[in-house]
Amino acid sequence: MTESRTHDKSRDGAERTTAPDHALTAKLLRFQQPEKTLRYLGELSDSRLADLFGLELDTYRAVLRDMDDQARNTAAELLEDPAFAERVDALPFRPGQRIVALGESTTADRLSWCAILRHLLPDGVVFVDLAVSGLTTTQALAQLPPPPHLRPDWVLCMLGANDTRRIGRGADAPGTRLVSGPETERNLLALRELAAPVPAASPSPSPSPETSPETALHGADRWIWLTPSSVDQERADAYPHFRHAGTGWSAEDVDGVADFLLGRPELTVDTRPATVGLHLDDGIHLTLEGQRAVTVALVEALTPKATETTGTAGAAGTAVTAEATAS
């Protein structure tokens, strides 16, 4: 089917789409945020950002509002479950605290777990989303703001999936990883060191291996890993854009990153079990239901005590480790 679009000229002569393909536009706006990738241009106004997408300002803002509404409505639907609402009330984030999110498209997605979580947090919690679609751990290191400017109370880090992207991948060739396994691990540890949360005012004593998750979360270490989400290998291998570009992902590679994170002493949320079968047509990116599942997995991991009194809120299969805080 041939796409039909209408174009006109703006006052500055730029061609602008006035009747866009809404599905394509929504997908671009969902995952691409030029204000994050073009920081060297300074602060970009909404009108400039609309121009970059070939949209009228009102249309641009309307699409963003719609996605924010979807994230807000998803949060509201989750809160309809009394058990989940109790967990949200037990989250350790407090007004005045600063949460920094590091990640790639699964986090930068305007319908992401991160966007949903925003609508679950109490007023006064400052949320800084530094996630950028397509980011590798190497790029995340390069783009990390200077530590004195970051000063987070909490860090939620979901990186590593793009490191496992393979170039030159085909039916008879596994391809070459964009970032090697050892380099991915080095980068993740460097991020952990450089972006470490500000120590709590009254840090708890050095925990033993038997330290409970809730005790660890209220100590000085407030770094939380989220593993890369699951890969639908069949869909990813069949996705035409990946095939034509000679690129792709291997679930085995993604599992390797997850295993490394699950071996860390910090709290780690394994998002893979919760996201099986909840992918877009590329087999990599998540549907809104997949993002909802990640949100539930994270909230459950941060409120382990609630399990004893209320049970789970519906994200079966979530694996969590919280052996002790790192020094």
C-alpha positions in Angstrom: 0.0 0.0 0.0 1.3 3.4 -0.9 1.4 5.9 1.9 -0.4 9.1 1.3 0.9 12.3 3.0 0.3 16.0 2.6 3.2 18.4 2.8 3.5 22.2 2.9 6.1 24.8 3.6 6.7 26.4 6.9 7.6 30.1 7.1 11.3 29.1 7.1 10.8 27.1 4.0 11.1 23.7 5.7 8.8 21.0 4.4 6.4 19.8 7.1 4.0 16.9 7.2 0.5 17.9 8.0 -1.2 14.6 7.6 1.4 12.1 8.8 1.3 8.3 8.9 0.2 8.3 12.6 1.6 4.8 13.3 5.1 5.7 11.9 5.1 9.1 13.7 4.0 7.5 17.0 6.8 4.9 16.7 9.4 7.6 16.0 8.2 9.8 18.8 7.9 6.8 21.2 11.6 5.8 20.9 13.5 8.8 19.7 14.1 11.9 21.9 16.4 14.3 20.0 16.6 16.6 23.1 18.7 13.9 24.7 21.0 13.1 21.7 21.5 16.7 20.5 22.5 18.2 23.8 25.3 20.1 22.1 22.6 22.3 20.5 21.5 23.5 23.9 17.9 23.4 25.0 15.5 22.6 22.2 12.1 24.1 22.2 9.0 22.1 21.4 8.6 23.9 18.2 12.2 22.9 17.1 11.5 19.3 18.2 8.3 19.3 16.2 10.2 20.5 13.1 12.7 17.7 13.5 9.8 15.2 13.2 8.1 17.2 10.4 5.1 17.9 12.6 3.0 20.9 13.5 3.6 22.0 17.1 0.0 21.1 18.1 0.3 17.7 16.6 3.7 17.0 18.2 2.3 17.9 21.6 -0.8 15.9 21.1 1.1 12.7 20.3 3.3 13.2 23.4 0.2 13.8 25.6 -1.4 10.7 24.3 1.6 8.6 25.2 1.9 10.2 28.6 -1.8 9.4 29.1 -1.2 5.8 28.2 1.6 5.5 30.8 -0.6 7.3 33.4 -3.5 5.1 32.7 -1.4 2.0 33.0 -0.2 3.1 36.4 -3.8 3.8 37.4 -4.8 0.3 36.3 -2.0 -1.3 38.3 -3.1 0.7 41.4 -6.6 -0.8 41.1 -5.1 -4.0 42.6 -5.1 -3.4 46.3 -2.1 -5.7 46.8 -0.1 -3.8 44.3 -1.2 -0.4 45.7 0.1 -1.5 49.1 3.4 -2.4 47.5 3.6 1.0 45.9 3.0 2.7 49.2 5.9 0.6 50.6 8.4 1.8 47.9 11.5 3.3 49.5 11.6 6.5 47.4 10.9 9.6 49.4 10.0 13.2 48.5 13.1 15.2 47.9 15.1 12.2 46.7 16.6 12.1 43.2 16.3 9.0 41.1 18.5 8.6 38.0 17.6 6.1 35.3 20.3 4.8 33.0 19.3 2.8 30.0 18.6 2.3 26.3 15.3 2.1 24.3 13.6 -0.1 26.9 13.9 2.7 29.3 13.9 5.7 26.9 10.6 4.4 25.5 7.9 7.0 26.3 5.7 4.1 27.3 8.5 2.5 29.3 8.5 1.0 32.8 10.3 4.2 33.7 7.4 6.4 32.4 4.9 4.2 34.2 6.9 4.3 37.4 6.9 8.2 37.4 3.1 8.1 37.8 3.4 5.7 40.8 5.9 7.9 42.7 4.8 10.4 45.3 5.0 14.1 44.6 8.4 15.6 45.3 10.5 12.7 44.1 12.8 14.0 41.4 13.2 11.6 38.4 16.1 12.1 36.0 15.8 10.0 32.9 19.1 9.7 31.1 18.2 6.7 28.9 18.8 7.0 25.2 17.6 4.6 22.5 20.4 2.5 21.0 22.9 3.2 23.8 25.7 0.8 24.5 27.4 0.7 27.8 30.4 2.4 26.1 28.2 5.2 24.9 26.5 5.5 28.3 29.9 6.0 29.9 30.8 8.7 27.4 27.5 10.5 27.9 27.4 10.3 31.7 27.2 13.7 33.3 30.1 14.6 35.7 29.5 13.0 39.1 29.2 16.3 40.9 26.2 17.1 38.7 24.5 13.8 39.0 24.3 13.2 42.7 21.5 10.6 42.7 19.9 9.1 45.8 19.0 6.1 43.7 20.1 4.7 40.4 18.1 2.3 38.2 20.3 0.9 35.5 19.1 -1.2 32.6 21.9 -1.5 30.0 23.8 -4.1 28.1 21.3 -5.2 25.5 22.7 -3.1 22.7 26.2 -4.3 23.5 25.1 -7.8 22.4 23.9 -6.6 19.0 25.8 -8.5 16.3 27.1 -6.9 13.1 27.3 -9.1 10.0 24.8 -11.6 11.4 23.1 -13.9 8.9 21.8 -17.4 8.4 25.3 -18.8 8.3 27.2 -16.2 10.3 26.9 -15.4 14.0 28.3 -11.9 13.4 30.5 -9.8 15.7 29.3 -8.3 18.9 29.1 -4.5 19.0 30.8 -4.6 22.5 32.6 -7.7 23.7 31.4 -9.5 26.9 34.4 -8.5 29.0 34.2 -4.9 27.9 30.4 -4.8 28.7 31.2 -6.0 32.2 34.0 -3.4 32.6 31.7 -0.6 31.5 28.9 -1.7 33.8 31.3 -1.7 36.7 32.7 1.7 35.7 29.2 3.1 35.5 28.5 1.7 39.0 31.6 3.5 40.3 31.1 6.8 38.5 27.4 7.2 39.0 27.2 5.8 42.5 24.3 7.1 44.7 25.0 9.7 47.4 25.5 7.8 50.6 22.5 7.7 52.9 22.5 10.1 55.8 22.8 7.3 58.3 24.3 4.3 56.5 23.7 0.9 58.0 26.5 -1.2 59.2 28.3 -3.4 56.6 25.7 -6.1 55.9 26.3 -9.8 56.1 25.5 -12.2 53.2 22.2 -12.9 55.0 21.1 -9.2 54.8 17.5 -9.0 53.6 16.6 -7.0 50.5 14.7 -4.4 52.5 17.7 -3.8 54.8 20.1 -3.5 51.8 17.8 -1.0 50.1 17.7 1.3 53.1 21.5 1.2 53.6 24.1 3.4 51.8 23.9 1.5 48.5 20.9 2.3 46.4 22.0 1.1 43.0 19.5 -1.3 41.3 20.2 -3.3 38.2 17.5 -4.4 35.7 18.6 -7.1 33.3 17.9 -6.7 29.6 14.5 -8.0 28.8 13.9 -11.2 27.0 14.4 -11.7 23.3 11.9 -13.4 21.0 14.5 -15.1 18.9 12.2 -16.2 16.1 10.8 -12.7 15.6 14.1 -11.0 15.9 15.7 -13.3 13.3 12.8 -12.9 10.9 12.5 -9.1 11.3 13.1 -7.7 7.7 14.9 -4.6 8.8 17.4 -6.5 10.8 17.9 -9.0 8.0 18.5 -6.4 5.4 21.0 -4.6 7.7 22.8 -7.8 8.5 22.4 -7.2 12.2 20.6 -8.9 15.0 20.5 -10.2 18.6 21.1 -13.5 20.3 19.2 -14.5 23.4 22.3 -16.3 24.5 24.3 -13.1 24.5 21.6 -11.3 26.4 21.5 -14.1 28.9 25.2 -13.6 29.4 24.7 -10.0 30.4 21.9 -10.9 32.7 23.9 -13.7 34.4 26.7 -11.2 35.1 24.3 -8.7 36.7 22.6 -11.5 38.7 26.0 -12.4 40.1 26.5 -8.8 41.4 25.9 -8.1 45.1 23.6 -5.2 44.4 19.8 -5.7 44.0 19.2 -7.1 40.5 15.8 -7.5 38.9 15.6 -10.2 36.2 13.1 -8.8 33.7 13.4 -11.7 31.3 10.8 -14.1 32.7 8.2 -11.3 33.0 8.6 -10.2 29.4 8.4 -13.4 27.5 5.9 -13.1 24.6 5.4 -9.3 25.1 7.4 -7.9 22.2 6.7 -5.7 19.2 7.2 -7.2 15.7 11.0 -6.9 15.9 11.2 -9.4 18.8 13.4 -6.9 20.8 11.4 -4.0 21.9 8.5 -4.4 24.4 4.8 -3.8 24.0 3.1 -1.6 26.6 2.1 -4.9 28.3 5.7 -5.8 28.4 6.6 -2.5 30.0 3.9 -2.9 32.5 5.3 -6.3 33.4 8.8 -4.8 34.0 7.2 -2.1 36.2 5.5 -4.8 38.3 8.7 -6.8 38.5 10.6 -3.8 39.8 8.0 -2.8 42.3 7.9 -6.3 43.7 11.7 -6.4 43.9 11.7 -3.2 45.9 9.0 -4.3 48.3 10.0 -7.8 49.3 8.4 -7.5 52.7 5.0 -7.1 51.2 5.3 -10.7 49.8 4.9 -12.0 53.4 1.5 -10.2 53.9 -0.1 -9.6 50.5 1.5 -12.1 48.1 2.5 -11.1 44.6 0.9 -8.5 42.3 1.0 -10.6 39.2 4.5 -10.6 37.7 5.2 -14.3 37.9 8.7 -15.5 37.3 10.6 -12.4 38.5 14.0 -13.3 39.8 15.7 -11.0 42.3 19.0 -11.1 44.1 19.9 -8.8 47.0 22.6 -10.6 48.9 24.4 -7.5 50.3 25.2 -4.0 49.4 28.5 -3.3 47.7 31.2 -1.3 49.4 
